[in-house]
Amino acid sequence: MARTDNDTWDLASSVGATATGVAVGRALASRGPNALINDPFAEPLVRAVGVDFFTRLASGQLDPAGLDDGVEFGMARMRDMMAVRTLFFDEFFLAAAEAGIRQAVILASGLDARAYRLPWPSGMTVYEIDQPQVIEFKTQALADLGAQPSADRRAGGDRSAP
């Protein structure tokens, strides 16, 4: 996606929509009997964004394979890539926590819900860094779902600070 001087970071358009697309990939990767990951928040977060195409895709109403005709890198590959990437980082963070690390930082956290969905040990702090609008949206959407973080979640970002 091309950047412009007037980029918006809302989750429905422009650069911010990449976070929604990644959440769609996690929602798709969480479906089915052989799912590699379990992200119960991915689909509800996509629904909260409110883009019909993304919602239909994340909910299984659209088949990603049917969208990929003649496309080298389409939704089916995106789903598979998100599954592997998510599994890798889930295992990485949990192994670090098991080894005694008690802080994790997720840069460009988007609609990632690891602070809510992973079984963190006591005393764990998860820092989520992203654009303020993205953090605010995700925080409110997860609160609306009644979700509670399983770690001490610290979220934000200050572009004015060095």
Secondary structure by P-SEA (a helix, b strand, c coil): ccccccccccccccccaaaaaaaaaaaaaaccccccccccaaaaaaaaaccaaaaaaaacccccccccccccccaaaaaaaaaaaaaaaaaaaaaaaaacccbbbbccccccccccccccccbbbbbbbccaaaaaaaaaaaaaaccccccccccccccccc
